[in-house]
Amino acid sequence: MSYIQKLVAGGAVSVGLSADWVNSAYRIEGNEDAGTVVFENDSGELELIEYTHNEDGDRTDVLVARLDRVTGETIAA
């Protein structure tokens, strides 16, 4: 079972924060305004990303770590 499958089984929510993220990001914490997602990028790598929205609605993303696709363990911070 992949890490994404484990996240979904544990209740992670598939979210689309922008057109290119639809069905590729899984919110594991937070809400639409701020939180943490696991994002599967175009290369098939998993990234742990924290995001926030300011008062103007602009989103800021911070790459926290790259994760192993199978275990979910950090492979690069």
URFENHU-V383386 format. One line per field, one symbol per residue. psi: psi as a letter, one per 40 degrees, with the letter a starting at -180 (. if undefined). burial: b if it has 9 or more other ideal C-beta (glycine too) atoms within 8 Angstrom, else e. A space follows every 50 residues. Layout:
psi->???
burial->???
This chain:
psi->hidddddddeeihhigdideeheeihheiaaddiahihhhideeihhhhh iihadeehhhihhdiiihdddeiheh.
burial->eebbebbbeeebebbbeeeebeeebbbbeeeeeebbbbbbbeeeebbbbb bebeeeeebeeeebbbbbbeebebeee
